[in-house]
Amino acid sequence: HSDPPVRVRRYTPVRVAREAVVIWLHGGGMCLQRHDSGNVHAGVLDLAVRLGAEVLSVDYRLAPEDPFPAGLQDAYGALIWAHR
C-alpha cells in the first residue's frame, strides 16, 4: 500500500469486528478545525471502537487558503487510496 495523497490519521480498534473502512471528514464547513483537533480525535476514536472498524480521518485542505473544491479533492483522493 503506497502512502495516501493527503495526510490521514488511522484509527484501528483493538477488536476489529468487520472488514470496513470509514472515511471521516471532520466538521467545520471545509474551513474550520483540523483532523487531529482534540474533540475530533476523541469522537473518531470512539467511533472506531463502537463500530469495530478502521476509521481514516482526512486532513483535507481548508478554505480560504485553499478554496473549494480543494478539500473535496483531498477527501476523494483519500477514498480512492483506501479502496486500493
C-alpha positions in Angstrom: 0.0 0.0 0.0 1.5 3.3 -1.0 1.2 6.5 1.0 -2.1 8.4 0.8 -2.2 11.5 -1.3 -3.1 13.6 1.8 -2.4 13.1 5.5 -4.8 10.7 7.2 -4.9 9.6 10.8 -5.7 5.9 11.1 -7.8 4.6 13.9 -7.8 0.9 14.3 -9.7 -0.6 17.2 -8.2 -3.4 19.2 -11.1 -5.7 18.2 -12.0 -5.3 14.6 -15.5 -6.7 14.1 -15.9 -6.0 10.4 -13.9 -5.6 7.2 -14.8 -2.0 6.6 -13.1 1.4 6.5 -14.9 4.6 7.4 -13.6 7.8 5.8 -14.1 10.6 8.3 -14.3 14.2 7.3 -14.3 16.4 10.3 -17.0 19.2 10.6 -16.3 22.8 10.1 -17.6 23.5 6.6 -14.2 22.9 4.9 -12.8 25.9 6.6 -12.6 25.2 10.4 -10.9 22.7 12.7 -8.3 20.1 11.8 -8.4 16.3 11.6 -6.4 16.0 14.8 -8.3 18.6 17.0 -9.0 17.3 20.5 -12.7 16.9 20.1 -12.4 15.4 16.6 -9.8 12.9 17.8 -11.9 11.8 20.8 -15.0 11.4 18.6 -13.3 9.4 15.9 -11.6 7.2 18.4 -14.9 6.4 20.0 -16.5 5.8 16.5 -13.8 3.2 15.6 -14.3 1.4 18.9 -18.1 1.4 18.7 -18.2 0.3 15.0 -15.4 -2.2 15.4 -13.9 -0.9 12.1 -11.0 1.1 11.0 -11.6 4.9 10.6 -9.5 7.2 8.5 -9.6 10.9 9.5 -8.6 13.0 6.5 -6.5 16.1 6.9 -8.1 17.9 3.9 -7.1 21.4 2.9 -9.1 24.3 4.4 -10.6 27.4 2.9 -9.8 30.3 2.5 -6.2 29.3 1.9 -7.2 26.5 -0.4 -10.6 27.4 -1.9 -13.4 24.9 -2.9 -13.1 22.2 -4.2 -9.6 21.6 -2.7 -11.0 19.9 0.4 -13.3 17.7 -1.5 -10.5 16.7 -3.9 -8.4 15.7 -0.9 -11.3 13.6 0.5 -11.8 11.9 -2.8 -8.1 11.1 -3.0 -8.2 9.5 0.4 -11.3 7.5 -0.6 -9.5 6.2 -3.8 -6.4 5.4 -1.8 -8.4 3.5 0.9 -10.2 1.5 -1.8 -6.9 0.2 -3.2 
